[in-house]
């Protein structure tokens, strides 16, 4: 893993709020990267979770950085701007 990508993942781990799960990044059809995160403390119910987030980027590093930015906002009690 390139150093920049390692640093980016470390940034994401530091930004992840307690109780949140972050999935692996993966490449979508069309080449974009995406990853998903959700609050494991939210009560389970059928349908879409109310505390979940998907980040997308043109590269894996961009996607992971975007998720870190969003989770910092969420950890601070704010909704990330899209």
PDB file of N, CA, C and O in Angstrom, chain B, residues numbered from 101:
ATOM      1  N   UNK B 101       0.862  -1.180   0.000  1.00  0.00           N
ATOM      2  CA  UNK B 101       0.000   0.000   0.000  1.00  0.00           C
ATOM      3  C   UNK B 101       0.903   1.236   0.000  1.00  0.00           C
ATOM      4  O   UNK B 101       1.785   1.345   0.852  1.00  0.00           O
ATOM      5  N   UNK B 102       0.704   2.166  -0.934  1.00  0.00           N
ATOM      6  CA  UNK B 102       1.514   3.379  -0.967  1.00  0.00           C
ATOM      7  C   UNK B 102       1.380   4.175   0.336  1.00  0.00           C
ATOM      8  O   UNK B 102       0.345   4.130   1.001  1.00  0.00           O
ATOM      9  N   UNK B 103       2.432   4.895   0.681  1.00  0.00           N
ATOM     10  CA  UNK B 103       2.456   5.634   1.939  1.00  0.00           C
ATOM     11  C   UNK B 103       1.283   6.595   2.048  1.00  0.00           C
ATOM     12  O   UNK B 103       0.662   6.694   3.106  1.00  0.00           O
ATOM     13  N   UNK B 104       0.970   7.309   0.957  1.00  0.00           N
ATOM     14  CA  UNK B 104      -0.144   8.252   0.983  1.00  0.00           C
ATOM     15  C   UNK B 104      -1.448   7.533   1.332  1.00  0.00           C
ATOM     16  O   UNK B 104      -2.264   8.054   2.092  1.00  0.00           O
ATOM     17  N   UNK B 105      -1.639   6.348   0.782  1.00  0.00           N
ATOM     18  CA  UNK B 105      -2.848   5.583   1.054  1.00  0.00           C
ATOM     19  C   UNK B 105      -2.868   5.091   2.504  1.00  0.00           C
ATOM     20  O   UNK B 105      -3.919   5.090   3.145  1.00  0.00           O
ATOM     21  N   UNK B 106      -1.717   4.677   3.016  1.00  0.00           N
ATOM     22  CA  UNK B 106      -1.623   4.275   4.427  1.00  0.00           C
ATOM     23  C   UNK B 106      -1.993   5.436   5.336  1.00  0.00           C
ATOM     24  O   UNK B 106      -2.744   5.260   6.295  1.00  0.00           O
ATOM     25  N   UNK B 107      -1.471   6.620   5.042  1.00  0.00           N
ATOM     26  CA  UNK B 107      -1.786   7.808   5.837  1.00  0.00           C
ATOM     27  C   UNK B 107      -3.274   8.138   5.765  1.00  0.00           C
ATOM     28  O   UNK B 107      -3.885   8.537   6.756  1.00  0.00           O
ATOM     29  N   UNK B 108      -3.840   7.964   4.581  1.00  0.00           N
ATOM     30  CA  UNK B 108      -5.262   8.248   4.382  1.00  0.00           C
ATOM     31  C   UNK B 108      -6.122   7.302   5.215  1.00  0.00           C
ATOM     32  O   UNK B 108      -7.098   7.729   5.832  1.00  0.00           O
ATOM     33  N   UNK B 109      -5.759   6.012   5.234  1.00  0.00           N
ATOM     34  CA  UNK B 109      -6.501   5.051   6.058  1.00  0.00           C
ATOM     35  C   UNK B 109      -6.335   5.369   7.542  1.00  0.00           C
ATOM     36  O   UNK B 109      -7.293   5.240   8.305  1.00  0.00           O
ATOM     37  N   UNK B 110      -5.148   5.780   7.964  1.00  0.00           N
ATOM     38  CA  UNK B 110      -4.928   6.158   9.371  1.00  0.00           C
ATOM     39  C   UNK B 110      -5.808   7.352   9.732  1.00  0.00           C
ATOM     40  O   UNK B 110      -6.356   7.419  10.833  1.00  0.00           O
ATOM     41  N   UNK B 111      -5.939   8.297   8.794  1.00  0.00           N
ATOM     42  CA  UNK B 111      -6.811   9.458   8.995  1.00  0.00           C
ATOM     43  C   UNK B 111      -8.257   9.006   9.171  1.00  0.00           C
ATOM     44  O   UNK B 111      -8.976   9.524  10.026  1.00  0.00           O
ATOM     45  N   UNK B 112      -8.680   8.036   8.359  1.00  0.00           N
ATOM     46  CA  UNK B 112     -10.048   7.520   8.462  1.00  0.00           C
ATOM     47  C   UNK B 112     -10.276   6.840   9.810  1.00  0.00           C
ATOM     48  O   UNK B 112     -11.299   7.072  10.455  1.00  0.00           O
ATOM     49  N   UNK B 113      -9.337   6.009  10.235  1.00  0.00           N
ATOM     50  CA  UNK B 113      -9.496   5.323  11.527  1.00  0.00           C
ATOM     51  C   UNK B 113      -9.588   6.324  12.668  1.00  0.00           C
ATOM     52  O   UNK B 113     -10.367   6.128  13.600  1.00  0.00           O
ATOM     53  N   UNK B 114      -8.806   7.391  12.606  1.00  0.00           N
ATOM     54  CA  UNK B 114      -8.838   8.419  13.651  1.00  0.00           C
ATOM     55  C   UNK B 114     -10.155   9.198  13.634  1.00  0.00           C
ATOM     56  O   UNK B 114     -10.602   9.680  14.675  1.00  0.00           O
ATOM     57  N   UNK B 115     -10.777   9.324  12.460  1.00  0.00           N
ATOM     58  CA  UNK B 115     -12.009  10.107  12.317  1.00  0.00           C
ATOM     59  C   UNK B 115     -13.278   9.308  12.611  1.00  0.00           C
ATOM     60  O   UNK B 115     -14.347   9.894  12.776  1.00  0.00           O
ATOM     61  N   UNK B 116     -13.177   7.992  12.679  1.00  0.00           N
ATOM     62  CA  UNK B 116     -14.374   7.157  12.851  1.00  0.00           C
ATOM     63  C   UNK B 116     -14.943   7.301  14.263  1.00  0.00           C
ATOM     64  O   UNK B 116     -14.257   7.000  15.239  1.00  0.00           O
ATOM     65  N   UNK B 117     -16.198   7.761  14.378  1.00  0.00           N
ATOM     66  CA  UNK B 117     -16.814   7.919  15.703  1.00  0.00           C
ATOM     67  C   UNK B 117     -17.018   6.562  16.385  1.00  0.00           C
ATOM     68  O   UNK B 117     -17.155   5.542  15.709  1.00  0.00           O
ATOM     69  N   UNK B 118     -17.037   6.551  17.705  1.00  0.00           N
ATOM     70  CA  UNK B 118     -17.303   5.297  18.427  1.00  0.00           C
ATOM     71  C   UNK B 118     -18.635   4.695  17.980  1.00  0.00           C
ATOM     72  O   UNK B 118     -19.623   5.409  17.809  1.00  0.00           O
ATOM     73  N   UNK B 119     -18.650   3.382  17.794  1.00  0.00           N
ATOM     74  CA  UNK B 119     -19.873   2.687  17.412  1.00  0.00           C
ATOM     75  C   UNK B 119     -20.117   2.612  15.918  1.00  0.00           C
ATOM     76  O   UNK B 119     -21.061   1.949  15.485  1.00  0.00           O
ATOM     77  N   UNK B 120     -19.295   3.270  15.120  1.00  0.00           N
ATOM     78  CA  UNK B 120     -19.486   3.244  13.671  1.00  0.00           C
ATOM     79  C   UNK B 120     -18.670   2.136  13.053  1.00  0.00           C
ATOM     80  O   UNK B 120     -17.564   1.841  13.507  1.00  0.00           O
ATOM     81  N   UNK B 121     -19.217   1.516  12.007  1.00  0.00           N
ATOM     82  CA  UNK B 121     -18.533   0.491  11.227  1.00  0.00           C
ATOM     83  C   UNK B 121     -18.279   1.067   9.841  1.00  0.00           C
ATOM     84  O   UNK B 121     -19.178   1.641   9.226  1.00  0.00           O
ATOM     85  N   UNK B 122     -17.059   0.915   9.354  1.00  0.00           N
ATOM     86  CA  UNK B 122     -16.710   1.379   8.011  1.00  0.00           C
ATOM     87  C   UNK B 122     -16.329   0.171   7.174  1.00  0.00           C
ATOM     88  O   UNK B 122     -15.439  -0.593   7.547  1.00  0.00           O
ATOM     89  N   UNK B 123     -16.993  -0.003   6.055  1.00  0.00           N
ATOM     90  CA  UNK B 123     -16.702  -1.116   5.168  1.00  0.00           C
ATOM     91  C   UNK B 123     -15.461  -0.857   4.322  1.00  0.00           C
ATOM     92  O   UNK B 123     -14.861   0.216   4.375  1.00  0.00           O
ATOM     93  N   UNK B 124     -15.099  -1.859   3.551  1.00  0.00           N
ATOM     94  CA  UNK B 124     -13.940  -1.732   2.662  1.00  0.00           C
ATOM     95  C   UNK B 124     -14.285  -0.852   1.466  1.00  0.00           C
ATOM     96  O   UNK B 124     -15.440  -0.764   1.049  1.00  0.00           O
ATOM     97  N   UNK B 125     -13.273  -0.216   0.936  1.00  0.00           N
ATOM     98  CA  UNK B 125     -13.487   0.544  -0.295  1.00  0.00           C
ATOM     99  C   UNK B 125     -13.489  -0.440  -1.455  1.00  0.00           C
ATOM    100  O   UNK B 125     -12.823  -1.473  -1.406  1.00  0.00           O
ATOM    101  N   UNK B 126     -14.235  -0.114  -2.488  1.00  0.00           N
ATOM    102  CA  UNK B 126     -14.290  -0.971  -3.668  1.00  0.00           C
ATOM    103  C   UNK B 126     -14.565  -0.147  -4.903  1.00  0.00           C
ATOM    104  O   UNK B 126     -15.163   0.926  -4.828  1.00  0.00           O
ATOM    105  N   UNK B 127     -14.134  -0.644  -6.018  1.00  0.00           N
ATOM    106  CA  UNK B 127     -14.313   0.073  -7.268  1.00  0.00           C
ATOM    107  C   UNK B 127     -15.653  -0.291  -7.889  1.00  0.00           C
ATOM    108  O   UNK B 127     -15.984  -1.467  -8.039  1.00  0.00           O
ATOM    109  N   UNK B 128     -16.414   0.724  -8.245  1.00  0.00           N
ATOM    110  CA  UNK B 128     -17.709   0.547  -8.895  1.00  0.00           C
ATOM    111  C   UNK B 128     -17.508   0.393 -10.392  1.00  0.00           C
ATOM    112  O   UNK B 128     -16.424   0.643 -10.918  1.00  0.00           O
ATOM    113  N   UNK B 129     -18.570  -0.024 -11.069  1.00  0.00           N
ATOM    114  CA  UNK B 129     -18.550  -0.016 -12.536  1.00  0.00           C
ATOM    115  C   UNK B 129     -18.384   1.436 -12.968  1.00  0.00           C
ATOM    116  O   UNK B 129     -19.036   2.322 -12.417  1.00  0.00           O
ATOM    117  N   UNK B 130     -17.548   1.680 -13.915  1.00  0.00           N
ATOM    118  CA  UNK B 130     -17.295   3.049 -14.344  1.00  0.00           C
ATOM    119  C   UNK B 130     -16.024   3.613 -13.732  1.00  0.00           C
ATOM    120  O   UNK B 130     -15.580   4.695 -14.115  1.00  0.00           O
ATOM    121  N   UNK B 131     -15.427   2.885 -12.773  1.00  0.00           N
ATOM    122  CA  UNK B 131     -14.134   3.277 -12.247  1.00  0.00           C
ATOM    123  C   UNK B 131     -14.121   4.031 -10.937  1.00  0.00           C
ATOM    124  O   UNK B 131     -13.067   4.117 -10.307  1.00  0.00           O
ATOM    125  N   UNK B 132     -15.249   4.589 -10.490  1.00  0.00           N
ATOM    126  CA  UNK B 132     -15.244   5.302  -9.216  1.00  0.00           C
ATOM    127  C   UNK B 132     -15.105   4.333  -8.045  1.00  0.00           C
ATOM    128  O   UNK B 132     -15.479   3.164  -8.136  1.00  0.00           O
ATOM    129  N   UNK B 133     -14.561   4.845  -6.949  1.00  0.00           N
ATOM    130  CA  UNK B 133     -14.435   4.067  -5.717  1.00  0.00           C
ATOM    131  C   UNK B 133     -15.524   4.502  -4.750  1.00  0.00           C
ATOM    132  O   UNK B 133     -15.908   5.671  -4.727  1.00  0.00           O
ATOM    133  N   UNK B 134     -16.024   3.557  -3.947  1.00  0.00           N
ATOM    134  CA  UNK B 134     -17.068   3.874  -2.966  1.00  0.00           C
ATOM    135  C   UNK B 134     -16.831   3.064  -1.696  1.00  0.00           C
ATOM    136  O   UNK B 134     -16.238   1.985  -1.730  1.00  0.00           O
ATOM    137  N   UNK B 135     -17.304   3.602  -0.584  1.00  0.00           N
ATOM    138  CA  UNK B 135     -17.298   2.866   0.678  1.00  0.00           C
ATOM    139  C   UNK B 135     -18.483   3.319   1.516  1.00  0.00           C
ATOM    140  O   UNK B 135     -19.003   4.420   1.337  1.00  0.00           O
ATOM    141  N   UNK B 136     -18.897   2.465   2.423  1.00  0.00           N
ATOM    142  CA  UNK B 136     -20.124   2.626   3.193  1.00  0.00           C
ATOM    143  C   UNK B 136     -19.784   2.573   4.676  1.00  0.00           C
ATOM    144  O   UNK B 136     -18.909   1.814   5.092  1.00  0.00           O
ATOM    145  N   UNK B 137     -20.476   3.376   5.467  1.00  0.00           N
ATOM    146  CA  UNK B 137     -20.311   3.350   6.917  1.00  0.00           C
ATOM    147  C   UNK B 137     -21.686   3.493   7.568  1.00  0.00           C
ATOM    148  O   UNK B 137     -22.593   4.105   7.004  1.00  0.00           O
ATOM    149  N   UNK B 138     -21.825   2.918   8.767  1.00  0.00           N
ATOM    150  CA  UNK B 138     -23.088   3.061   9.489  1.00  0.00           C
ATOM    151  C   UNK B 138     -22.846   2.985  10.987  1.00  0.00           C
ATOM    152  O   UNK B 138     -21.823   2.478  11.448  1.00  0.00           O
ATOM    153  N   UNK B 139     -23.807   3.499  11.729  1.00  0.00           N
ATOM    154  CA  UNK B 139     -23.761   3.511  13.184  1.00  0.00           C
ATOM    155  C   UNK B 139     -24.315   2.185  13.702  1.00  0.00           C
ATOM    156  O   UNK B 139     -25.503   1.906  13.542  1.00  0.00           O
ATOM    157  N   UNK B 140     -23.462   1.369  14.319  1.00  0.00           N
ATOM    158  CA  UNK B 140     -23.892   0.055  14.812  1.00  0.00           C
ATOM    159  C   UNK B 140     -24.792   0.160  16.033  1.00  0.00           C
ATOM    160  O   UNK B 140     -25.422  -0.825  16.415  1.00  0.00           O
ATOM    161  N   UNK B 141     -24.866   1.336  16.655  1.00  0.00           N
ATOM    162  CA  UNK B 141     -25.711   1.487  17.841  1.00  0.00           C
ATOM    163  C   UNK B 141     -27.152   1.823  17.486  1.00  0.00           C
ATOM    164  O   UNK B 141     -28.020   1.830  18.360  1.00  0.00           O
ATOM    165  N   UNK B 142     -27.416   2.102  16.208  1.00  0.00           N
ATOM    166  CA  UNK B 142     -28.785   2.384  15.776  1.00  0.00           C
ATOM    167  C   UNK B 142     -29.614   1.107  15.846  1.00  0.00           C
ATOM    168  O   UNK B 142     -29.161   0.041  15.429  1.00  0.00           O
ATOM    169  N   UNK B 143     -30.817   1.219  16.371  1.00  0.00           N
ATOM    170  CA  UNK B 143     -31.700   0.060  16.473  1.00  0.00           C
ATOM    171  C   UNK B 143     -32.031  -0.471  15.078  1.00  0.00           C
ATOM    172  O   UNK B 143     -32.391   0.290  14.180  1.00  0.00           O
ATOM    173  N   UNK B 144     -31.904  -1.768  14.914  1.00  0.00           N
ATOM    174  CA  UNK B 144     -32.172  -2.402  13.616  1.00  0.00           C
ATOM    175  C   UNK B 144     -33.650  -2.310  13.257  1.00  0.00           C
ATOM    176  O   UNK B 144     -34.519  -2.465  14.116  1.00  0.00           O
ATOM    177  N   UNK B 145     -33.925  -2.058  11.991  1.00  0.00           N
ATOM    178  CA  UNK B 145     -35.285  -2.047  11.452  1.00  0.00           C
ATOM    179  C   UNK B 145     -35.198  -2.315   9.963  1.00  0.00           C
ATOM    180  O   UNK B 145     -34.123  -2.237   9.368  1.00  0.00           O
ATOM    181  N   UNK B 146     -36.319  -2.626   9.375  1.00  0.00           N
ATOM    182  CA  UNK B 146     -36.345  -2.912   7.939  1.00  0.00           C
ATOM    183  C   UNK B 146     -36.244  -1.598   7.169  1.00  0.00           C
ATOM    184  O   UNK B 146     -36.887  -0.610   7.523  1.00  0.00           O
ATOM    185  N   UNK B 147     -35.445  -1.598   6.133  1.00  0.00           N
ATOM    186  CA  UNK B 147     -35.308  -0.413   5.292  1.00  0.00           C
ATOM    187  C   UNK B 147     -33.980   0.284   5.507  1.00  0.00           C
ATOM    188  O   UNK B 147     -33.064  -0.256   6.128  1.00  0.00           O
ATOM    189  N   UNK B 148     -33.898   1.461   4.994  1.00  0.00           N
ATOM    190  CA  UNK B 148     -32.677   2.256   5.051  1.00  0.00           C
ATOM    191  C   UNK B 148     -32.387   2.722   6.479  1.00  0.00           C
ATOM    192  O   UNK B 148     -33.288   3.134   7.210  1.00  0.00           O
ATOM    193  N   UNK B 149     -31.131   2.650   6.852  1.00  0.00           N
ATOM    194  CA  UNK B 149     -30.715   3.161   8.162  1.00  0.00           C
ATOM    195  C   UNK B 149     -30.784   4.691   8.147  1.00  0.00           C
ATOM    196  O   UNK B 149     -30.629   5.306   7.092  1.00  0.00           O
ATOM    197  N   UNK B 150     -31.010   5.292   9.283  1.00  0.00           N
ATOM    198  CA  UNK B 150     -31.035   6.756   9.337  1.00  0.00           C
ATOM    199  C   UNK B 150     -29.631   7.308   9.582  1.00  0.00           C
ATOM    200  O   UNK B 150     -29.366   8.475   9.296  1.00  0.00           O
ATOM    201  N   UNK B 151     -28.725   6.469  10.113  1.00  0.00           N
ATOM    202  CA  UNK B 151     -27.358   6.921  10.390  1.00  0.00           C
ATOM    203  C   UNK B 151     -26.383   6.066   9.570  1.00  0.00           C
ATOM    204  O   UNK B 151     -25.739   5.151  10.082  1.00  0.00           O
ATOM    205  N   UNK B 152     -26.303   6.400   8.285  1.00  0.00           N
ATOM    206  CA  UNK B 152     -25.400   5.708   7.372  1.00  0.00           C
ATOM    207  C   UNK B 152     -24.811   6.733   6.422  1.00  0.00           C
ATOM    208  O   UNK B 152     -25.357   7.823   6.255  1.00  0.00           O
ATOM    209  N   UNK B 153     -23.696   6.378   5.801  1.00  0.00           N
ATOM    210  CA  UNK B 153     -23.075   7.301   4.866  1.00  0.00           C
ATOM    211  C   UNK B 153     -22.317   6.519   3.811  1.00  0.00           C
ATOM    212  O   UNK B 153     -21.709   5.490   4.107  1.00  0.00           O
ATOM    213  N   UNK B 154     -22.354   7.008   2.577  1.00  0.00           N
ATOM    214  CA  UNK B 154     -21.574   6.444   1.478  1.00  0.00           C
ATOM    215  C   UNK B 154     -20.687   7.548   0.936  1.00  0.00           C
ATOM    216  O   UNK B 154     -21.154   8.651   0.654  1.00  0.00           O
ATOM    217  N   UNK B 155     -19.408   7.246   0.793  1.00  0.00           N
ATOM    218  CA  UNK B 155     -18.459   8.196   0.209  1.00  0.00           C
ATOM    219  C   UNK B 155     -18.007   7.653  -1.141  1.00  0.00           C
ATOM    220  O   UNK B 155     -17.881   6.442  -1.324  1.00  0.00           O
ATOM    221  N   UNK B 156     -17.766   8.558  -2.083  1.00  0.00           N
ATOM    222  CA  UNK B 156     -17.357   8.191  -3.435  1.00  0.00           C
ATOM    223  C   UNK B 156     -16.177   9.071  -3.840  1.00  0.00           C
ATOM    224  O   UNK B 156     -16.123  10.251  -3.493  1.00  0.00           O
ATOM    225  N   UNK B 157     -15.236   8.485  -4.576  1.00  0.00           N
ATOM    226  CA  UNK B 157     -14.104   9.248  -5.095  1.00  0.00           C
ATOM    227  C   UNK B 157     -13.586   8.628  -6.380  1.00  0.00           C
ATOM    228  O   UNK B 157     -13.888   7.477  -6.697  1.00  0.00           O
ATOM    229  N   UNK B 158     -12.807   9.400  -7.111  1.00  0.00           N
ATOM    230  CA  UNK B 158     -12.246   8.899  -8.370  1.00  0.00           C
ATOM    231  C   UNK B 158     -11.110   7.910  -8.147  1.00  0.00           C
ATOM    232  O   UNK B 158     -10.829   7.081  -9.012  1.00  0.00           O
ATOM    233  N   UNK B 159     -10.451   7.994  -6.984  1.00  0.00           N
ATOM    234  CA  UNK B 159      -9.385   7.054  -6.623  1.00  0.00           C
ATOM    235  C   UNK B 159      -9.706   6.494  -5.246  1.00  0.00           C
ATOM    236  O   UNK B 159     -10.552   7.035  -4.535  1.00  0.00           O
ATOM    237  N   UNK B 160      -9.033   5.411  -4.864  1.00  0.00           N
ATOM    238  CA  UNK B 160      -9.264   4.858  -3.533  1.00  0.00           C
ATOM    239  C   UNK B 160      -8.905   5.873  -2.461  1.00  0.00           C
ATOM    240  O   UNK B 160      -9.655   6.056  -1.502  1.00  0.00           O
ATOM    241  N   UNK B 161      -7.760   6.537  -2.614  1.00  0.00           N
ATOM    242  CA  UNK B 161      -7.328   7.521  -1.612  1.00  0.00           C
ATOM    243  C   UNK B 161      -8.339   8.661  -1.493  1.00  0.00           C
ATOM    244  O   UNK B 161      -8.634   9.103  -0.383  1.00  0.00           O
ATOM    245  N   UNK B 162      -8.874   9.143  -2.612  1.00  0.00           N
ATOM    246  CA  UNK B 162      -9.865  10.214  -2.595  1.00  0.00           C
ATOM    247  C   UNK B 162     -11.138   9.757  -1.878  1.00  0.00           C
ATOM    248  O   UNK B 162     -11.729  10.519  -1.113  1.00  0.00           O
ATOM    249  N   UNK B 163     -11.548   8.541  -2.121  1.00  0.00           N
ATOM    250  CA  UNK B 163     -12.743   7.982  -1.487  1.00  0.00           C
ATOM    251  C   UNK B 163     -12.550   7.877   0.032  1.00  0.00           C
ATOM    252  O   UNK B 163     -13.431   8.262   0.801  1.00  0.00           O
ATOM    253  N   UNK B 164     -11.407   7.360   0.453  1.00  0.00           N
ATOM    254  CA  UNK B 164     -11.134   7.186   1.881  1.00  0.00           C
ATOM    255  C   UNK B 164     -11.029   8.549   2.569  1.00  0.00           C
ATOM    256  O   UNK B 164     -11.529   8.721   3.681  1.00  0.00           O
ATOM    257  N   UNK B 165     -10.379   9.521   1.913  1.00  0.00           N
ATOM    258  CA  UNK B 165     -10.289  10.884   2.483  1.00  0.00           C
ATOM    259  C   UNK B 165     -11.673  11.498   2.635  1.00  0.00           C
ATOM    260  O   UNK B 165     -11.959  12.155   3.635  1.00  0.00           O
ATOM    261  N   UNK B 166     -12.534  11.283   1.639  1.00  0.00           N
ATOM    262  CA  UNK B 166     -13.897  11.824   1.703  1.00  0.00           C
ATOM    263  C   UNK B 166     -14.673  11.194   2.861  1.00  0.00           C
ATOM    264  O   UNK B 166     -15.406  11.891   3.563  1.00  0.00           O
ATOM    265  N   UNK B 167     -14.519   9.890   3.064  1.00  0.00           N
ATOM    266  CA  UNK B 167     -15.203   9.246   4.186  1.00  0.00           C
ATOM    267  C   UNK B 167     -14.681   9.791   5.507  1.00  0.00           C
ATOM    268  O   UNK B 167     -15.465  10.020   6.428  1.00  0.00           O
ATOM    269  N   UNK B 168     -13.378  10.001   5.617  1.00  0.00           N
ATOM    270  CA  UNK B 168     -12.802  10.566   6.847  1.00  0.00           C
ATOM    271  C   UNK B 168     -13.383  11.952   7.111  1.00  0.00           C
ATOM    272  O   UNK B 168     -13.740  12.266   8.247  1.00  0.00           O
ATOM    273  N   UNK B 169     -13.481  12.779   6.078  1.00  0.00           N
ATOM    274  CA  UNK B 169     -14.052  14.126   6.231  1.00  0.00           C
ATOM    275  C   UNK B 169     -15.497  14.050   6.722  1.00  0.00           C
ATOM    276  O   UNK B 169     -15.894  14.781   7.630  1.00  0.00           O
ATOM    277  N   UNK B 170     -16.270  13.167   6.119  1.00  0.00           N
ATOM    278  CA  UNK B 170     -17.680  13.031   6.491  1.00  0.00           C
ATOM    279  C   UNK B 170     -17.832  12.513   7.918  1.00  0.00           C
ATOM    280  O   UNK B 170     -18.676  13.003   8.668  1.00  0.00           O
ATOM    281  N   UNK B 171     -17.026  11.534   8.295  1.00  0.00           N
ATOM    282  CA  UNK B 171     -17.142  10.980   9.647  1.00  0.00           C
ATOM    283  C   UNK B 171     -16.681  11.971  10.709  1.00  0.00           C
ATOM    284  O   UNK B 171     -17.183  11.943  11.833  1.00  0.00           O
ATOM    285  N   UNK B 172     -15.734  12.845  10.374  1.00  0.00           N
ATOM    286  CA  UNK B 172     -15.369  13.914  11.322  1.00  0.00           C
ATOM    287  C   UNK B 172     -16.565  14.819  11.562  1.00  0.00           C
ATOM    288  O   UNK B 172     -16.833  15.208  12.698  1.00  0.00           O
ATOM    289  N   UNK B 173     -17.289  15.159  10.494  1.00  0.00           N
ATOM    290  CA  UNK B 173     -18.499  15.987  10.622  1.00  0.00           C
ATOM    291  C   UNK B 173     -19.548  15.267  11.479  1.00  0.00           C
ATOM    292  O   UNK B 173     -20.113  15.850  12.405  1.00  0.00           O
ATOM    293  N   UNK B 174     -19.794  14.013  11.160  1.00  0.00           N
ATOM    294  CA  UNK B 174     -20.794  13.231  11.886  1.00  0.00           C
ATOM    295  C   UNK B 174     -20.396  13.102  13.360  1.00  0.00           C
ATOM    296  O   UNK B 174     -21.242  13.236  14.244  1.00  0.00           O
ATOM    297  N   UNK B 175     -19.117  12.844  13.625  1.00  0.00           N
ATOM    298  CA  UNK B 175     -18.633  12.743  15.006  1.00  0.00           C
ATOM    299  C   UNK B 175     -18.781  14.038  15.774  1.00  0.00           C
ATOM    300  O   UNK B 175     -18.879  14.030  17.001  1.00  0.00           O
ATOM    301  N   UNK B 176     -18.797  15.170  15.046  1.00  0.00           N
ATOM    302  CA  UNK B 176     -18.993  16.471  15.665  1.00  0.00           C
ATOM    303  C   UNK B 176     -20.454  16.864  15.773  1.00  0.00           C
ATOM    304  O   UNK B 176     -20.771  17.989  16.160  1.00  0.00           O
ATOM    305  N   UNK B 177     -21.359  15.930  15.429  1.00  0.00           N
ATOM    306  CA  UNK B 177     -22.791  16.204  15.543  1.00  0.00           C
ATOM    307  C   UNK B 177     -23.380  16.965  14.365  1.00  0.00           C
ATOM    308  O   UNK B 177     -24.491  17.489  14.454  1.00  0.00           O
ATOM    309  N   UNK B 178     -22.639  17.027  13.260  1.00  0.00           N
ATOM    310  CA  UNK B 178     -23.108  17.767  12.086  1.00  0.00           C
ATOM    311  C   UNK B 178     -23.372  16.790  10.940  1.00  0.00           C
ATOM    312  O   UNK B 178     -22.827  15.686  10.914  1.00  0.00           O
ATOM    313  N   UNK B 179     -24.212  17.208   9.997  1.00  0.00           N
ATOM    314  CA  UNK B 179     -24.437  16.436   8.779  1.00  0.00           C
ATOM    315  C   UNK B 179     -23.457  16.948   7.733  1.00  0.00           C
ATOM    316  O   UNK B 179     -23.425  18.148   7.462  1.00  0.00           O
ATOM    317  N   UNK B 180     -22.665  16.076   7.144  1.00  0.00           N
ATOM    318  CA  UNK B 180     -21.684  16.525   6.150  1.00  0.00           C
ATOM    319  C   UNK B 180     -22.369  17.143   4.942  1.00  0.00           C
ATOM    320  O   UNK B 180     -23.383  16.627   4.471  1.00  0.00           O
ATOM    321  N   UNK B 181     -21.822  18.246   4.436  1.00  0.00           N
ATOM    322  CA  UNK B 181     -22.364  18.774   3.180  1.00  0.00           C
ATOM    323  C   UNK B 181     -22.018  17.833   2.046  1.00  0.00           C
ATOM    324  O   UNK B 181     -20.930  17.256   2.030  1.00  0.00           O
ATOM    325  N   UNK B 182     -22.909  17.673   1.115  1.00  0.00           N
ATOM    326  CA  UNK B 182     -22.662  16.738  -0.005  1.00  0.00           C
ATOM    327  C   UNK B 182     -21.928  17.420  -1.120  1.00  0.00           C
ATOM    328  O   UNK B 182     -21.635  16.795  -2.140  1.00  0.00           O
TER     329      UNK B 182
END
